[in-house]
């Protein structure tokens, strides 16, 4: 399931319309519509905002089936500007994936966002080949 498909699944579950999300996240309705009609994905720098508006974690947007996510702050983001974090438990990760997550968590918020954007762009590049 893609990030945009997951967003629409959560919107459906919560009864949130595209117009509602557009107003809450201040993202143009046409952009949100493009995620659905063209299969595009939101810019990675918007994932925290979208997660906040949908009242879910970024982890839930990215991979809802792999982990149980437990909030350890008032905000359910992996890490946001207020340094609130979530704990990811019961994951089926190998040792390399665990090391990658540990290193990711050592980055500050802006570095995390930049890295997420690079990874998403790289994955998009592979999907189009």
C-alpha positions as CSV (number, residue, x, y, z in Angstrom):
1,X,0.0,0.0,0.0
2,X,1.4,3.4,-0.9
3,X,1.5,6.4,1.4
4,X,-1.3,8.1,-0.5
5,X,-3.5,5.0,-0.5
6,X,-2.9,4.7,3.3
7,X,-3.9,8.4,3.7
8,X,-7.2,7.8,1.9
9,X,-7.8,4.6,3.9
10,X,-7.4,6.6,7.2
11,X,-9.5,9.4,5.8
12,X,-12.3,7.0,5.0
13,X,-12.1,5.3,8.4
14,X,-12.3,8.6,10.1
15,X,-14.9,10.2,7.9
16,X,-12.5,12.9,6.7
17,X,-13.1,14.3,3.3
18,X,-10.5,15.7,0.9
19,X,-11.9,19.2,1.6
20,X,-11.5,18.6,5.4
21,X,-7.9,17.5,5.0
22,X,-7.2,20.4,2.7
23,X,-8.5,22.9,5.2
24,X,-6.7,21.2,8.2
25,X,-3.4,20.8,6.5
26,X,-3.6,23.9,4.3
27,X,-2.7,21.8,1.3
28,X,-4.5,22.6,-1.9
29,X,-7.5,20.3,-2.6
30,X,-6.1,19.7,-6.1
31,X,-2.9,18.4,-4.6
32,X,-4.8,15.9,-2.4
33,X,-6.9,14.9,-5.4
34,X,-3.8,14.2,-7.4
35,X,-2.6,11.8,-4.8
36,X,-5.7,9.7,-5.5
37,X,-6.3,10.2,-9.2
38,X,-2.7,10.2,-10.4
39,X,-1.3,7.9,-7.8
40,X,1.2,10.5,-6.7
41,X,2.5,10.8,-3.1
42,X,2.6,13.7,-0.8
43,X,5.9,15.5,-0.3
44,X,7.8,13.9,2.6
45,X,8.1,17.3,4.3
46,X,4.3,17.3,4.7
47,X,4.0,13.8,6.4
48,X,4.2,15.2,9.9
49,X,1.5,17.7,9.2
50,X,-0.8,15.1,7.5
51,X,-0.3,12.7,10.3
52,X,-1.2,15.4,12.8
53,X,-4.3,16.3,10.9
54,X,-5.4,12.6,10.7
55,X,-4.4,12.1,14.3
56,X,-2.1,9.2,13.5
57,X,1.6,8.7,13.5
58,X,4.0,9.1,10.6
59,X,4.9,5.4,11.1
60,X,1.2,4.5,10.6
61,X,1.2,6.4,7.3
62,X,4.4,4.7,6.1
63,X,3.9,1.1,7.2
64,X,0.8,0.3,9.2
65,X,1.1,-3.5,9.1
66,X,4.7,-4.0,10.3
67,X,4.7,-2.5,13.9
68,X,2.6,-1.7,16.9
69,X,3.1,2.0,17.6
70,X,2.9,3.4,21.1
71,X,2.9,7.1,21.6
72,X,5.3,8.6,24.2
73,X,4.3,12.2,23.7
74,X,1.3,14.3,23.1
75,X,1.9,14.1,19.4
76,X,2.1,10.8,17.6
77,X,5.0,11.6,15.2
78,X,8.3,9.8,15.0
79,X,9.9,13.0,16.0
80,X,8.6,16.5,15.6
81,X,9.9,19.9,16.3
82,X,8.9,19.6,20.0
83,X,11.0,16.4,20.3
84,X,8.0,14.2,21.0
85,X,8.7,10.6,20.0
86,X,6.9,7.3,19.5
87,X,8.1,3.9,20.4
88,X,7.8,1.2,17.8
89,X,7.4,-2.2,19.2
90,X,6.8,-5.8,18.0
91,X,8.6,-5.2,14.7
92,X,9.9,-7.8,12.4
93,X,13.2,-6.0,11.6
94,X,16.6,-7.6,10.8
95,X,19.7,-6.2,12.4
96,X,20.5,-3.8,9.6
97,X,17.1,-2.3,9.7
98,X,17.4,-1.8,13.5
99,X,20.8,-0.1,13.0
100,X,19.3,2.2,10.4
101,X,16.4,3.2,12.7
102,X,18.8,3.9,15.5
103,X,20.9,6.1,13.3
104,X,17.8,7.9,11.9
105,X,16.7,8.7,15.5
106,X,20.1,10.3,16.2
107,X,19.4,12.9,13.5
108,X,17.7,16.2,14.4
109,X,14.2,16.9,13.0
110,X,15.3,18.8,9.9
111,X,17.9,16.1,9.0
112,X,15.2,13.4,9.4
113,X,12.9,15.3,7.0
114,X,15.6,15.7,4.4
115,X,16.6,12.0,4.6
116,X,13.0,10.9,4.3
117,X,12.6,13.1,1.2
118,X,15.7,11.6,-0.4
119,X,14.6,8.0,0.4
120,X,11.1,8.7,-1.0
121,X,12.6,10.2,-4.2
122,X,14.9,7.3,-4.6
123,X,12.1,4.8,-4.2
124,X,9.9,6.7,-6.7
125,X,12.8,6.6,-9.2
126,X,13.0,2.8,-8.9
127,X,9.2,2.4,-9.2
128,X,9.2,4.3,-12.6
129,X,11.9,2.1,-14.1
